[in-house]
Amino acid sequence: MDTEWMAAVERRAALHAALSDPGRLAVVDLLSQGDASPSELALALALPSNLLAHHVNVLVEHGLVERTRSEGDRRRTYLRLLPSELGPVTTALLRPPRVLFVCTANSARSHLAVAVWRRTSEIPAASGGTHPAGAIAPGALAAAARHGLDLRGAEPRTVDAVRRDDDLVITVCDRAHEEVGLRADVHWSLPDPVRDGSSDAFDRTVHELDRRIGALAPRLVVA
């Protein structure tokens, strides 16, 4: 018997067992849209904190979920769904009229997100910042050129100037997500490439946006 193949089968069986509980499957379903803090998950699922902690620990143990520390409120932890051998285990979502990506400065992550989205989906997309910078970050422009993304004419704008009531709002910055009064439908906890400044940091941002948008966009199909 092929021991490597059998090990893969056993791994898949363990993942199926971890997802057999409705509570854990619900956690995975919510995290398939975006990252969330334990308190956000507990509120959305109406679960007591001790039961949610148990479910999360099982998912972390099986390599389905990881914990990351917020770049904004360092006391806050976000939970992120990881790719697995099982592939997508999620449902279709309501198709919005437009997607709005939000970060703090609106100088890198949110503009790159719009550029990636536009080559992935026909749903319109826009971006805004809670505290816009004076210009697009040079590293973002360079990364866009490397990855064939179009940032022509892009400029930082305040989220209040571009937001519509029916937007699907996706925060791609912990600080923006944690600001009082900003309601987001989905959160992606992406490290700030401007703070790092390296080409690798901007490339990692583009690759992560590619992965997340490639997973979310096809699910927005319910009329």
C-alpha positions in Angstrom: 0.0 0.0 0.0 1.2 3.5 -0.8 1.9 4.9 2.7 2.0 8.5 1.5 -1.4 8.2 -0.1 -2.8 6.5 3.0 -1.4 9.3 5.2 -3.2 11.8 3.0 -6.5 9.9 3.3 -6.1 9.8 7.1 -5.4 13.5 7.1 -8.6 14.2 5.1 -10.6 12.0 7.4 -9.3 13.9 10.4 -10.4 17.2 8.8 -13.8 15.8 8.0 -14.1 14.7 11.6 -13.1 18.2 12.8 -15.8 19.8 10.6 -18.5 17.3 11.6 -19.7 19.5 14.5 -22.2 22.2 13.3 -20.6 24.8 15.6 -17.1 24.3 14.0 -18.5 24.2 10.5 -20.3 27.5 11.2 -17.0 29.0 12.4 -15.3 27.9 9.2 -18.2 29.2 7.1 -17.9 32.7 8.6 -14.1 32.7 8.4 -14.4 31.7 4.7 -15.6 35.3 4.1 -13.0 37.0 6.2 -11.1 37.2 9.4 -12.8 37.8 12.8 -11.9 38.2 16.4 -13.2 35.6 18.8 -15.7 38.1 20.3 -17.0 38.9 16.8 -17.5 35.2 16.1 -19.2 34.6 19.5 -21.6 37.5 18.8 -22.4 36.3 15.3 -23.0 32.7 16.3 -24.5 33.4 19.7 -22.1 31.0 21.3 -20.7 31.2 24.9 -17.0 32.1 24.9 -15.8 28.8 26.4 -17.6 26.7 23.7 -16.3 29.0 20.9 -12.8 28.7 22.4 -13.1 24.9 22.3 -14.2 24.9 18.6 -11.4 27.3 17.7 -8.8 25.2 19.5 -9.9 22.1 17.6 -9.7 23.9 14.2 -6.3 25.3 15.1 -5.0 21.9 16.1 -6.1 20.5 12.7 -4.4 23.3 10.8 -7.7 24.8 9.5 -7.5 28.1 11.4 -4.6 30.3 12.6 -4.4 33.1 15.1 -2.8 36.5 14.2 -2.2 39.6 16.3 -3.9 42.9 15.2 -1.6 45.6 13.9 -4.0 48.1 15.5 -5.1 47.0 18.9 -2.3 44.7 19.8 -4.5 43.1 22.5 -6.9 41.8 19.8 -6.5 38.5 18.0 -7.9 37.6 14.6 -8.8 34.2 13.4 -8.0 33.3 9.8 -9.1 30.3 7.7 -6.2 28.4 6.1 -6.3 26.5 2.8 -6.7 22.8 3.2 -6.8 19.5 1.3 -10.6 19.6 1.4 -10.8 22.8 -0.8 -13.8 25.1 -0.4 -16.4 24.0 2.2 -18.6 27.0 2.0 -21.9 28.3 0.5 -22.9 30.9 -2.0 -23.4 34.5 -0.9 -25.6 37.4 -1.9 -24.2 39.4 -4.9 -23.7 43.0 -3.9 -24.1 46.0 -6.3 -20.5 47.0 -5.5 -17.5 46.1 -3.3 -15.8 48.8 -1.3 -12.3 48.0 0.0 -11.2 50.2 3.0 -7.8 50.7 4.7 -6.5 53.6 6.8 -4.4 55.6 4.3 -6.0 54.3 1.1 -2.5 54.3 -0.4 -1.7 50.7 -1.0 -3.8 47.7 0.2 -7.2 49.0 -0.7 -6.1 50.2 -4.2 -4.3 46.9 -4.9 -7.4 45.1 -3.8 -9.6 47.0 -6.3 -7.1 46.3 -9.1 -7.1 42.5 -8.3 -10.8 42.5 -7.9 -11.4 44.1 -11.3 -9.5 41.4 -13.1 -11.3 38.7 -11.2 -15.0 39.8 -11.1 -17.5 41.8 -13.1 -18.9 43.3 -9.9 -17.8 47.0 -9.6 -15.3 47.9 -6.9 -14.0 51.0 -5.2 -11.7 52.0 -2.3 -11.5 54.5 0.4 -9.5 55.4 3.5 -10.4 56.4 7.1 -7.4 58.8 7.1 -6.2 59.1 3.5 -2.6 59.8 2.6 -1.5 62.4 0.2 -0.6 60.0 -2.6 -0.4 56.3 -3.6 2.6 54.6 -2.0 5.4 54.2 -4.5 5.8 50.6 -3.4 2.1 49.9 -4.4 2.7 51.4 -7.9 5.8 49.3 -8.4 4.0 46.2 -7.2 1.1 46.9 -9.6 3.5 47.2 -12.5 5.2 43.9 -11.5 1.9 42.0 -11.4 0.1 43.6 -14.3 -2.4 45.6 -12.2 -3.8 48.9 -13.3 -3.5 51.8 -10.8 -3.8 54.6 -13.4 -5.7 57.5 -12.0 -5.9 56.1 -8.5 -5.7 58.6 -5.7 -6.4 58.4 -1.9 -10.0 59.3 -1.0 -11.9 59.3 2.3 -14.3 56.4 2.7 -17.2 58.8 3.5 -16.8 60.3 0.0 -17.2 57.0 -1.9 -19.3 54.8 0.4 -22.8 53.8 -0.7 -25.4 52.2 1.6 -25.5 49.0 -0.5 -21.8 48.4 -0.7 -20.2 45.2 0.5 -17.6 46.8 2.7 -14.3 44.8 3.1 -11.7 46.2 5.5 -8.1 45.2 4.5 -6.5 46.9 7.5 -6.8 46.2 11.2 -6.8 49.8 12.2 -9.6 50.7 9.8 -11.6 47.7 11.0 -11.3 48.7 14.6 -12.3 52.3 14.2 -15.4 53.3 16.0 -18.3 53.9 13.6 -17.0 52.0 10.6 -19.2 49.0 9.9 -17.5 46.4 7.7 -19.2 43.3 6.3 -15.9 41.4 5.9 -12.5 41.9 7.3 -9.2 40.7 5.9 -6.3 41.2 8.4 -3.5 42.1 6.0 -0.1 43.4 7.2 0.8 46.9 6.1 3.3 46.6 3.3 4.1 50.4 3.5 5.4 49.9 7.0 7.7 47.1 5.8 8.6 49.0 2.6 10.2 46.0 0.8 9.2 44.7 -2.6 8.6 41.3 -1.0 6.0 42.8 1.4 4.0 44.4 -1.4 4.3 41.1 -3.4 3.0 39.2 -0.5 0.0 41.6 -0.2 -0.8 41.1 -3.9 -0.6 37.3 -3.6 -2.8 37.2 -0.5 -5.4 39.5 -2.2 -5.3 37.2 -5.2 -6.0 34.2 -2.9 -8.8 35.8 -0.9 -10.5 37.5 -3.9 -10.2 34.3 -5.9 -12.1 32.5 -3.1 -14.7 35.1 -2.4 -15.7 36.5 -5.8 -17.1 33.2 -7.3 -19.4 32.9 -4.2 -21.2 36.2 -4.8 -23.8 34.7 -7.1 -27.1 34.7 -5.2 -29.5 37.3 -6.8 
